[in-house]
Amino acid sequence: MEREEALDSIRANVENENLVKHMLATEAIMRALARRFDEDEKEWGLTGLLHDIDVELTDNDMSSHSKLGADLARELGASESMAHAILAHNQRHGASLESRLDKALFCTDPLTGLIVAAALVRPDKKLAGLEVSSVKKRFKEKSFAAGASREQITGCVDIGLELDEFIGLGLEAMKGIAADLGL
């Protein structure tokens, strides 16, 4: 599977531009994590890119979300490990987080929302001047970006990263595609 093919499928299945941006941000962080752990950058990036391809197709029904996504990813040529990570990132299905890929996607998914929210409360609404300390401060505020599960984000320890390092890696990855994110 090539990235352009995955993007074409996303464009065909996802109308919400913010959801597309979330998937792009997840891809960027997953690629950075793959580099950090000497994993397959293409595989990890495509897993992040495709992980929410079915959200609109399932009408945000979390009981079916990610099952269809895993199937769509397989149809596009995703490996079984990629499909499992996509399925397992939605814990409602009871699929266990087994591999480092599974765990990385699970903790990365909510981090993107926390970082975007931290950027959007800045006067310039940009990632460029955002620092890890600012994101960490917001992380501690339970009501801030409440949908970004802190428990999931702290799962970064299960892939071998401390929270500050994970936030820093994610922030730098997202800064690298800030123009695509409109931030």
Buried (B, 14 or more C-beta within 10 A) or exposed (E): BEEEEBBEBBEEBBEEEEBBBBBBBBBBBBBBBBBBBEBBBEBBBBBBBBBBBBBBBBEEEEEBBBBBBBBBBBEBEBBEBBBBBBBBBBBEBEBEBEBBBBBBBBBBBBBBBBBBBBBEEBEEEBBEEBEBEBBBEBBEEEEBBEEBBBEBBBBBEBBBBEBBEBBBBBBBBBBBBBEBBEB
